[in-house]
Amino acid sequence: MQKFNGFPPGKVRMVEVPASFFSELLPLVDDPAELKVILFCFWALPQKDEKFRYLRRQDFADNPELVRGLSTIDPEADPDDLLDAALLRAVERGALLCAPVNLDNRVEPLYFVNTALGRAAVNQLQAGKWQPHDADNPVEILPERPNIYRLYEENIGPLTAMIADALKDAEKDYPAHWIEDAIREAVEQNKRSWRYIQRILKRWETEGKSREPVGRHAEQDGQSYVSGEYSRFIKH
């Protein structure tokens, strides 16, 4: 048996999982491979930029940690077969939703978590009212970063109860790196307020957002966009 050495000290990046996962879904899941792909979705989907967040099969297959985890269940089995079976069970269980779409000149399934937003995405997709635009946006293991509450305090201002609630709501609606980038833009424009950050997020939600860094803090100059103790973590 391989041993786990424990979680690292200090602040680590957290992954949000709905409480109903533990109270309603987890008691139903009786297959470890199915459980692993469901948990993978909760980790991977926040990295996606679109309003409707989805995963392609290759997002699962290209992740070595997930593939290695599936292989421990049955070392003799083909990992691709284990993955396909796990995805099928998760869809049949109702934990995930699956909808075919034409990407890269071929039809392939997209996977969504079975939330209200996920169901809306499938309905919009089937009605021809939405088409994914970031299909080549892979998920990856991101470096550990400070949480957005500390970033806000370090760069914008005091964290009041009202602001904390607003940030908590924003975490549910936007990927973490969107909020971090919005803080960066507020700092660059010297408009350090939550209202300004919120306007940025709403604009990106409406108009779309490039993943590429912009402005004088682009990757080529190697500068971070926030100040203080945590600036070394947020580089582009």
N, C-alpha and C positions, 0 to 999 in steps of 0.2 A: 504494500500500500504506500503510495506517495503521500508525504505529509505536507501540509500547508504551514508556511512559516509565520503566518499572522499578517494582519493589515499593517501598513506602514504608519509610523507616527505622524502626528500633525494633521492638518486639514487635507482630506482626500476628496476627490470628485464623487458626488453621490448620484445615484440613479433613482428616479422616482417610479414607484410601482403603486398602482391603485390599491387601496385597502381591500376592495372586493376580490382582488386576486387571491389573497390569503383566506378570506372567509367563504368565497363561493367557488372559485376556479380550482385552486390548489387541491382541495379535497377530492375533486373529480379526476385529476390527472393521475393515471396509473402507469405511465410509461416514462422512464427517465429521459429518453431522447426527445420526446415531445416537450417535456418540461424545459429542457435546455434550449430548444429553439424558441419557445415562448419568452423565456428570460432574455435570450439574445435580442429579441425584438425590442424589449423595453430599454436595453442598453443602446441599440443601434439607431432606432428611429429618431431620437432627438438630434442626431447629427444631420438629418436631412433638412433641406432648406424650404421645400415647397409647403404650401398651406396644407395639402393632403400628403402626409408622409407615408412612404411605402418602402418595401424592400423587394429587390429582385432575387431570384434564386442564387445568382452568383454572389450576392452579398453574403449569403450564408456559406456557400461553398468556398469562397475566397478567404474566409477567416480561419487561420490555422488553429487558434485556440478552440473554437467551436468544433472544428473537424477532429481535433485531438480528443476533445471531450466526448464526442460521439463514438470515437473508436474505442474508448475505454469500456463502453457498454458491451460491445461485441468485437473483440480484436480480429476475429476471423471474417467479419462481414465487410463488404465494400462500403466505405464511408458515404459514397454517393447514394447507395441504396438506403442506408440508415437515415440520411438527411431527407430523402424523398418520402420515406415512410413516416418520419417524424412530422414533416410539414403536412402531410395528408391527415394524420391523426389530429393535429392542432386545428386544421380547418374543419374536419368532421366534428370535433369537440365544440367548435364555435368560438374558440379562443382567438383564432385568426380568420380573416376573410381573404379570399383569393379571387382575383378578376383578371381575365386575359386582356392583353393590350398589344398593339403592334409597335414594337420597338426594334430599331436597327433592322428594319425590313423583315421582321419575323415576329410571329405571335409568341408571347411568353407571359407567364403569370406574374402578377404583382401581389404582394402580401401586405395586408393592413391588420393592425390590432382591431379587434371587434369593439370599438368605441363608437360613440355617436358620430365623431368626425370620420372614423374609418368607414362607417356605413354610408355616410354622405358621399365620401370619395367614390365608393363602388357605384352608388346610384348615379353620380355625375358622370363617371366614366362610361357606364352602360348607356346613358342617355346621350352620349356624345357631347356633353357640355364641359368636359375637362379632359385635358391630355397632359401627361407628365412631361416636364421639360428638363429635369436634371438627372436623366437616366445614367449618365456617366459619372455621377457623384458617388464615389465609393465610401463605405464606412471604414473607419480605421481606429486603431487604439490611440486615443488622444492623450497628450501629456496631462499630468495632474495640474489643475489650476485652482486658484482660490475661488470660493463661491462668490456669487454676484453681490451679496450683502456686504462683504468686506471690500470688494472693488468699489462699490458705491460710496462707502464711508471714506475710503482712501482718496477718492477722486472727485466726488460730487459734493457730499456734505453729510451732516448727521443723519443717522438712520432712525427716523421716528417710527412709531407704531404704524402710522398710515402708509409711510413709504415701504416699510417691511411687508405689509399686506399687498401693496401694489406690485412689489417685486415677486412675491410668491405667486400672484396671479399671472404675472408675465412669464414665469417659468413654465406654467402650464400651456401657454399659448405660443411661445416662441422657443427655438433652439437656444441653448445657453450662449453659443458664440454670437448669435444675433444681439443679445443683450450686451455682451462684452463689446462688440463692435459699435453699438449705439452709445455706450459710455465713452468709447474712444472718440467718436465724432463729436459728442458734447464737449469733451475736453479740448479737442482741436478748435472748435468754434467758440470756446470760452463761454458756453451757455450751459452752465453746470446746474441743471435742474431736472427733476424727474419728468416734468411736463414736456420738456424738450426731448428727452430720451423716448418718451412714449410716442411723441409725434413721429420720430424717426422710425420706430418699430411699426407703427400703423402705415407709414408710407411704404416701407419695404414689403409689408404684407399685401398691400394693394398693387404696387408696381413691380414687385419682385426685387430680389437682392442678389448681386453677384457675390460669389465666395472670395473673389480676389480682393486683396487689400488695396486701399486707395490713399491718395494724399501723401504727405511728406513722411508718413510712417510706413511706407511700403517696404516690402521685404529687402529690397536692394540696399536700403540704408541701415537695416538691422536694428532699428530703434523700436522700443516698446511704446504703447500708446497710453499707458497709465503710469502714475507715479507712485512713490511710496514703497513699502516693504514688499509688495507683491508684483511689482513691475517686471521682475525677471521671468515670471511665468507667462506673461501675455505678450508674445512676440509673433510677428507675422513675416 
